[in-house]
């Protein structure tokens, strides 16, 4: 396995954790009016003559979530000087619907009973309705995107949606595979998670016709923020609490997913550690979770995952140095610091 790309200390990450405990409220405050309009538009766009679509749509949308992707799209649009309301708000709803559709599909594929601490749609209504309502959300998102009348935005979203689908298939193909390495895993989460974060920031720039330097900086910010966010989730799955994650610890293990903590533990632990992880992944079972947690901690896998997340967050923050110095740039920085605070 290639050497870890992390060599620098985590001083900047620890400083971010120390100074940020309030969450993303400050960033939301910068676009509060836009976000209120988003929250009004979402239920309007969930309207359908088919009651089941509205029931499932309302269920998953009302489950909450931080809505960071649409927030990033709004901040990026305002940062680049967009003065209208309709465009950024519709873009934010497009992003949220695409993300929500992937959640519905993911829960079916993963047989997940919980999402954000409550029963998943597939648990309540079954797999078929959940998949089809996910398809409805995809198609409604593309209807809204057409109304934006922006070919650059359509190109970005279309490519991102395709890459997300690739990432989901890559992950599915590796369920139960304990031989996946760190490089392969990063390629999966780059597509599965980071691409939609990148598209959120990139489309905000495209909607306003931002210059090349600003566009590149926003793309880099979104990409590295997205990678970091997934790695933080990986860390929390073995270090966090159920009330933080909205699901049981070791959930990825039970689904047969080799995430970064397990990959590191299997490669750097004893033969017994590797065998334990391999057998648990192959069986898609968390029955030996206490032993796996011990191996993860003993091999430094949690520290390694935290360091990798910190590296991506530093890259996201560095990208903002190339953005116009305005309050919306500070909002994007606040979100990166909020992600760091989840590692506390």
C-alpha positions as semicolon CSV with decimal commas, in nm:
position;residue;x (nm);y (nm);z (nm)
1;X;0,000;0,000;0,000
2;X;0,134;0,347;-0,079
3;X;0,255;0,555;0,211
4;X;0,004;0,777;0,382
5;X;-0,004;1,127;0,230
6;X;-0,028;1,277;0,578
7;X;0,296;1,397;0,728
8;X;0,222;1,738;0,877
9;X;0,094;1,783;1,233
10;X;-0,272;1,846;1,308
11;X;-0,221;2,181;1,480
12;X;-0,447;2,368;1,239
13;X;-0,718;2,104;1,269
14;X;-0,704;2,108;1,649
15;X;-0,725;2,487;1,643
16;X;-1,033;2,465;1,423
17;X;-1,194;2,221;1,663
18;X;-1,114;2,443;1,960
19;X;-1,264;2,756;1,805
20;X;-1,576;2,602;1,649
21;X;-1,845;2,446;1,862
22;X;-2,154;2,630;1,741
23;X;-2,209;2,439;1,417
24;X;-2,284;2,598;1,080
25;X;-2,536;2,853;1,213
26;X;-2,316;3,148;1,121
27;X;-2,291;3,026;0,762
28;X;-2,667;2,971;0,742
29;X;-2,720;3,322;0,876
30;X;-2,544;3,470;0,574
31;X;-2,808;3,329;0,337
32;X;-3,102;3,299;0,575
33;X;-3,350;3,456;0,335
34;X;-3,238;3,227;0,054
35;X;-3,264;2,924;0,278
36;X;-3,614;3,015;0,389
37;X;-3,708;3,033;0,021
38;X;-3,549;2,690;-0,032
39;X;-3,756;2,546;0,251
40;X;-4,071;2,688;0,093
41;X;-3,987;2,560;-0,254
42;X;-3,904;2,203;-0,148
43;X;-4,260;2,103;-0,045
44;X;-4,400;2,279;-0,353
45;X;-4,176;2,070;-0,577
46;X;-4,269;1,751;-0,391
47;X;-4,628;1,803;-0,498
48;X;-4,771;1,512;-0,696
49;X;-5,107;1,363;-0,786
50;X;-4,971;1,037;-0,645
51;X;-5,012;1,051;-0,264
52;X;-4,741;0,792;-0,195
53;X;-4,482;1,014;-0,362
54;X;-4,574;1,302;-0,134
55;X;-4,578;1,078;0,175
56;X;-4,232;0,935;0,117
57;X;-4,091;1,267;-0,002
58;X;-4,216;1,447;0,307
59;X;-4,085;1,169;0,530
60;X;-3,726;1,185;0,414
61;X;-3,716;1,563;0,370
62;X;-3,865;1,624;0,715
63;X;-3,605;1,394;0,869
64;X;-3,379;1,695;0,883
65;X;-3,012;1,675;0,801
66;X;-2,775;1,967;0,780
67;X;-2,844;2,046;0,413
68;X;-2,483;2,144;0,369
69;X;-2,480;2,083;-0,007
70;X;-2,753;2,336;-0,088
71;X;-2,596;2,572;0,166
72;X;-2,265;2,553;-0,019
73;X;-2,443;2,623;-0,348
74;X;-2,608;2,932;-0,198
75;X;-2,285;3,060;-0,042
76;X;-2,093;3,005;-0,367
77;X;-2,359;3,186;-0,570
78;X;-2,357;3,487;-0,337
79;X;-1,980;3,486;-0,308
80;X;-1,960;3,520;-0,685
81;X;-2,197;3,816;-0,683
82;X;-2,531;3,667;-0,790
83;X;-2,795;3,921;-0,691
84;X;-3,114;3,740;-0,790
85;X;-3,313;3,504;-0,569
86;X;-3,478;3,255;-0,802
87;X;-3,163;3,109;-0,958
88;X;-2,964;3,026;-0,642
89;X;-3,276;2,897;-0,464
90;X;-3,372;2,666;-0,750
91;X;-3,013;2,547;-0,774
92;X;-3,010;2,468;-0,402
93;X;-3,331;2,264;-0,434
94;X;-3,184;2,075;-0,730
95;X;-2,883;1,983;-0,518
96;X;-3,098;1,880;-0,221
97;X;-3,329;1,662;-0,434
98;X;-3,033;1,486;-0,597
99;X;-2,882;1,416;-0,256
100;X;-3,215;1,298;-0,113
101;X;-3,265;1,063;-0,407
102;X;-2,927;0,903;-0,342
103;X;-3,021;0,855;0,024
104;X;-3,341;0,672;-0,071
105;X;-3,149;0,446;-0,308
106;X;-2,862;0,392;-0,063
107;X;-3,095;0,280;0,214
108;X;-3,250;0,021;-0,016
109;X;-2,913;-0,112;-0,130
110;X;-2,777;-0,118;0,226
111;X;-3,099;-0,252;0,385
112;X;-3,068;0,034;0,633
113;X;-3,334;0,047;0,907
114;X;-3,237;0,395;1,030
115;X;-3,158;0,727;0,867
116;X;-3,089;1,032;1,086
117;X;-3,224;0,846;1,386
118;X;-3,560;0,751;1,239
119;X;-3,700;0,462;1,036
120;X;-3,599;0,470;0,670
121;X;-3,852;0,493;0,390
122;X;-3,774;0,140;0,277
123;X;-3,850;0,014;0,627
124;X;-4,187;0,191;0,633
125;X;-4,302;0,154;0,272
126;X;-4,077;-0,113;0,118
127;X;-3,794;-0,113;-0,133
128;X;-3,996;-0,063;-0,451
129;X;-4,168;0,262;-0,350
130;X;-3,842;0,399;-0,208
131;X;-3,652;0,340;-0,531
132;X;-3,928;0,485;-0,746
133;X;-3,968;0,798;-0,532
134;X;-3,591;0,839;-0,554
135;X;-3,634;0,831;-0,932
136;X;-3,910;1,092;-0,903
137;X;-3,676;1,321;-0,709
138;X;-3,405;1,278;-0,974
139;X;-3,647;1,367;-1,253
140;X;-3,794;1,663;-1,062
141;X;-3,440;1,790;-0,998
142;X;-3,368;1,783;-1,370
143;X;-3,695;1,964;-1,443
144;X;-3,587;2,240;-1,207
145;X;-3,242;2,244;-1,363
146;X;-3,390;2,299;-1,709
147;X;-3,576;2,600;-1,569
148;X;-3,240;2,750;-1,470
149;X;-3,161;2,768;-1,844
150;X;-2,786;2,729;-1,787
151;X;-2,595;2,481;-2,000
152;X;-2,284;2,504;-1,776
153;X;-2,494;2,412;-1,470
154;X;-2,659;2,125;-1,659
155;X;-2,321;1,993;-1,770
156;X;-2,180;2,004;-1,416
157;X;-2,483;1,838;-1,256
158;X;-2,511;1,574;-1,527
159;X;-2,148;1,474;-1,488
160;X;-2,168;1,477;-1,108
161;X;-2,481;1,259;-1,108
162;X;-2,307;1,011;-1,335
163;X;-1,998;1,000;-1,114
164;X;-2,208;0,953;-0,800
165;X;-2,379;0,655;-0,965
166;X;-2,038;0,512;-1,055
167;X;-1,926;0,549;-0,695
168;X;-2,234;0,372;-0,566
169;X;-2,179;0,082;-0,805
170;X;-1,810;0,067;-0,712
171;X;-1,903;0,051;-0,346
172;X;-2,166;-0,216;-0,409
173;X;-1,919;-0,423;-0,610
174;X;-1,680;-0,416;-0,314
175;X;-1,929;-0,520;-0,046
176;X;-1,767;-0,807;0,143
177;X;-1,429;-0,738;-0,019
178;X;-1,160;-0,705;0,248
179;X;-0,882;-0,663;-0,009
180;X;-0,966;-0,308;-0,112
181;X;-0,679;-0,069;-0,043
182;X;-0,667;0,296;0,056
183;X;-0,619;0,427;-0,296
184;X;-0,921;0,233;-0,423
185;X;-1,131;0,347;-0,131
186;X;-1,047;0,713;-0,189
187;X;-1,150;0,672;-0,554
188;X;-1,490;0,542;-0,439
189;X;-1,565;0,821;-0,195
190;X;-1,440;1,083;-0,439
191;X;-1,724;0,977;-0,667
192;X;-1,988;0,867;-0,415
193;X;-1,967;1,162;-0,176
194;X;-1,726;1,434;-0,283
195;X;-1,856;1,488;-0,637
196;X;-2,191;1,630;-0,525
197;X;-2,019;1,864;-0,278
198;X;-1,789;1,975;-0,559
199;X;-2,084;2,025;-0,793
200;X;-2,261;2,232;-0,527
201;X;-1,975;2,480;-0,515
202;X;-1,896;2,461;-0,888
203;X;-2,254;2,529;-1,001
204;X;-2,271;2,830;-0,770
205;X;-1,982;2,973;-0,970
206;X;-2,127;2,865;-1,305
207;X;-2,462;3,025;-1,231
208;X;-2,292;3,364;-1,202
209;X;-2,029;3,326;-1,474
210;X;-1,742;3,353;-1,226
211;X;-1,385;3,389;-1,348
212;X;-1,160;3,087;-1,392
213;X;-0,960;3,137;-1,071
214;X;-1,269;3,167;-0,852
215;X;-1,432;2,870;-1,023
216;X;-1,125;2,652;-0,971
217;X;-1,102;2,753;-0,605
218;X;-1,467;2,667;-0,542
219;X;-1,429;2,331;-0,717
220;X;-1,128;2,249;-0,502
221;X;-1,308;2,359;-0,188
222;X;-1,609;2,140;-0,264
223;X;-1,401;1,836;-0,354
224;X;-1,182;1,843;-0,044
225;X;-1,469;1,935;0,185
226;X;-1,662;1,636;0,050
227;X;-1,373;1,395;0,095
228;X;-1,320;1,521;0,449
229;X;-1,688;1,491;0,534
230;X;-1,695;1,125;0,432
231;X;-1,375;1,049;0,624
232;X;-1,521;1,215;0,933
233;X;-1,825;0,988;0,899
234;X;-1,590;0,689;0,869
235;X;-1,414;0,797;1,186
236;X;-1,740;0,849;1,372
237;X;-1,864;0,502;1,276
238;X;-1,597;0,356;1,505
239;X;-1,543;0,645;1,745
240;X;-1,883;0,813;1,772
241;X;-2,212;0,757;1,947
242;X;-2,543;0,650;1,800
243;X;-2,711;0,982;1,892
244;X;-2,441;1,164;1,693
245;X;-2,454;0,940;1,388
246;X;-2,822;0,850;1,383
247;X;-2,725;0,486;1,344
248;X;-2,549;0,214;1,540
249;X;-2,171;0,207;1,577
250;X;-2,014;-0,041;1,341
251;X;-2,297;-0,006;1,090
252;X;-2,051;-0,010;0,800
253;X;-1,902;-0,333;0,932
254;X;-2,245;-0,497;0,940
255;X;-2,297;-0,390;0,579
256;X;-1,967;-0,545;0,470
257;X;-1,806;-0,210;0,385
258;X;-1,432;-0,166;0,418
259;X;-1,393;0,198;0,517
260;X;-1,064;0,370;0,596
261;X;-1,039;0,267;0,966
262;X;-1,079;-0,100;0,875
263;X;-0,845;-0,077;0,577
264;X;-0,572;0,073;0,795
265;X;-0,628;-0,174;1,079
266;X;-0,619;-0,475;0,846
267;X;-0,298;-0,356;0,676
268;X;-0,113;-0,246;0,989
269;X;-0,236;-0,488;1,256
270;X;-0,142;-0,844;1,337
271;X;-0,241;-1,147;1,131
272;X;-0,515;-1,206;1,387
273;X;-0,644;-0,849;1,338
274;X;-0,651;-0,891;0,962
275;X;-0,827;-1,227;0,990
276;X;-1,087;-1,085;1,231
277;X;-1,168;-0,796;0,996
278;X;-1,169;-1,018;0,688
279;X;-1,410;-1,265;0,847
280;X;-1,640;-0,990;0,975
281;X;-1,653;-0,818;0,638
282;X;-1,713;-1,143;0,452
283;X;-1,993;-1,235;0,693
284;X;-2,134;-0,879;0,689
285;X;-2,164;-0,907;1,063
286;X;-2,101;-0,677;1,359
287;X;-2,123;-0,965;1,607
288;X;-1,753;-0,923;1,690
289;X;-1,765;-0,544;1,694
290;X;-1,594;-0,507;2,037
291;X;-1,293;-0,703;1,908
292;X;-1,288;-0,503;1,586
293;X;-1,301;-0,177;1,782
294;X;-1,006;-0,292;1,989
295;X;-0,808;-0,370;1,674
296;X;-0,900;-0,037;1,517
297;X;-0,781;0,153;1,822
298;X;-0,468;-0,055;1,880
299;X;-0,344;-0,012;1,523
300;X;-0,387;0,366;1,522
301;X;-0,658;0,344;1,255
302;X;-0,871;0,611;1,419
303;X;-0,577;0,850;1,438
304;X;-0,490;0,779;1,075
305;X;-0,846;0,843;0,959
306;X;-0,859;1,162;1,162
307;X;-0,532;1,277;1,008
308;X;-0,657;1,207;0,655
309;X;-0,977;1,400;0,725
310;X;-0,770;1,684;0,866
311;X;-0,552;1,692;0,556
312;X;-0,858;1,727;0,332
313;X;-1,002;2,000;0,553
314;X;-0,674;2,192;0,535
315;X;-0,689;2,165;0,157
316;X;-1,046;2,294;0,157
317;X;-0,948;2,589;0,375
318;X;-0,644;2,660;0,158
319;X;-0,868;2,674;-0,150
320;X;-1,064;2,960;0,009
321;X;-0,749;3,174;0,012
322;X;-0,807;3,216;-0,363
323;X;-1,164;3,341;-0,323
324;X;-1,281;3,703;-0,301
325;X;-1,252;3,826;0,061
326;X;-1,617;3,867;0,154
327;X;-1,849;3,727;0,425
328;X;-1,952;3,432;0,206
329;X;-1,593;3,315;0,192
330;X;-1,593;3,319;0,571
331;X;-1,912;3,115;0,561
332;X;-1,740;2,844;0,359
333;X;-1,450;2,848;0,603
334;X;-1,693;2,815;0,892
335;X;-1,837;2,499;0,735
336;X;-1,490;2,346;0,709
337;X;-1,424;2,427;1,073
338;X;-1,760;2,277;1,164
339;X;-1,660;1,954;0,990
340;X;-1,339;1,959;1,193
341;X;-1,536;2,002;1,515
342;X;-1,707;1,667;1,453
343;X;-1,367;1,504;1,513
344;X;-1,349;1,638;1,868
